[in-house]
Amino acid sequence: MERKNAAYEWSKIREGEVTLLVPSQAIAQKEPPKFPAFFNPAAKFNRDISILIYRNYIDQSRKNISFVDSMCGLGARGVRVGKEIPQIQKVVFNDYDMISAQTAKVNTIINNVYHKSDFYTSEICSFLSSRVNFDNRATIIDLDPFGTPAPFLDCILRAVENDGMISITATDTAVLQGVYPRVCYRKYYGIPLRTRYSLEIGTRLLLSCTSLVASRLDLYINPIFAHSYRNYIRIYCKVSKSNYLANKISDKLGYILHCFECGYRELMKKSPSEINCPLCQKKMRMGGPLWISHIFEKNVILKILTGILESETRMTQESNLGKLDMNPNKRFFEIASRELDHIPYHYNSDEFGKLMKNSTHPLSKIIDKLIIDGYNASPTIFSSTGFKTEANLREIKSSLSNL
Ligand SMILES: C[S@@+](CC[C@H](N)C(=O)[O-])C[C@H]1O[C@@H](n2cnc3c(N)ncnc32)[C@H](O)[C@@H]1O
């Protein structure tokens, strides 16, 4: 009670094209407090990515495009959507915390998007259940909880339009990365693996769980984009009504076998029982079921890159300073455009330094060598030292042994 009555200081900050009123403590402290309202300045990068994905995913011919910020906090994402994506005609803000929802309202006023905004202060599932009739559904719904999104997956899937989009954050990365495998199994229906690529496995477990919940509702998800970094995982999926595709969901799910002795890894379509590593013969451990298919819509990524390049060219011309490389998101999406996103695991360059008992090679050199030797290979956005390849561990070692 005392906490709620205390006087709090507020500051204005700039993020993207908006000005946000935020608690001063949120920008001063390393761990942003939940009172008087939650705001994480470090999440700017993932909000930047959201704007780029939503803007480039939207079908321009669609009418009445709406965005629901279902756990809005002080509205940072929704206000940016309202301001930075003019094609979105309606932004709906909901947070069961009154101070958060009120602050979101102030932020829409400051940024001149109040006229296209609605506000609610309900528990998310009761709020979204009031929007399941077809006139009321949203084109895009964002779900950004503290911790796991698992309890809310049904609600957002039931409230999104046919061929609309859901975006979901999970910050229970310890669970999804395998620190608490039993919790992961009951929340996400899958077994995680504590490996060097566990964030990618966690991302694909979240996709698999979302696809299973969707198929229970006769819906089918198609991943548009997914990424993760340290304490969060984010996925973007198109949601379509289709019994036919929902019946085929098992084609998109499978298992990873990982040998904890030598690092060998393999994709398995069916649940394997006792399997020994083909390289070192030790018993392997299994992770999954998880999403084993593509996780990026490459057309959307190419549109984003084209937009970034155009704005760089415009700014370079306007500044007269010669070529400027200004957009920090460019490199991220360049890597994503090359990533072999149908391969559900990656390797890290330093794994091979240790395995082959020599010094670590630069990532680009490793990828080039694999390609020269006839294997598809790419970097990955899941790790700055990671790479994907269709070569198996034995083939990678052989290829890199004469690098
Ligand atoms: C991680 S914060 C959201 C941050 C915000 N999306 C942003 O980009 O800054 C989670 C928010 O969800 C709200 N919340 C948590 N559980 C909720 C529930 N069951 N129903 C509605 N709001 C909820 C909290 O009050 C909090 O403001």
The ligand as a Gaussian input file, in Angstrom:
#p B3LYP/6-31G(d) Opt

LIG

0 1
 C        6.408000      -7.028000     -19.434000
 S        5.172000      -5.857000     -19.048000
 C        4.691000      -5.213000     -20.601000
 C        5.663000      -4.295000     -21.227000
 C        5.165000      -3.556000     -22.442000
 N        4.548000      -4.432000     -23.410000
 C        6.319000      -2.771000     -23.073000
 O        6.678000      -3.001000     -24.269000
 O        6.882000      -1.895000     -22.406000
 C        3.808000      -6.840000     -18.621000
 C        2.559000      -6.050000     -18.307000
 O        1.481000      -6.961000     -18.244000
 C        0.601000      -6.573000     -17.204000
 N       -0.086000      -7.824000     -16.825000
 C        0.463000      -8.901000     -16.202000
 N       -0.442000      -9.887000     -16.079000
 C       -1.590000      -9.428000     -16.660000
 C       -2.869000     -10.002000     -16.877000
 N       -3.132000     -11.266000     -16.468000
 N       -3.805000      -9.272000     -17.500000
 C       -3.547000      -7.996000     -17.923000
 N       -2.339000      -7.388000     -17.737000
 C       -1.371000      -8.108000     -17.132000
 C        1.486000      -5.979000     -16.137000
 O        0.774000      -5.039000     -15.341000
 C        2.600000      -5.327000     -16.965000
 O        2.355000      -3.962000     -17.168000

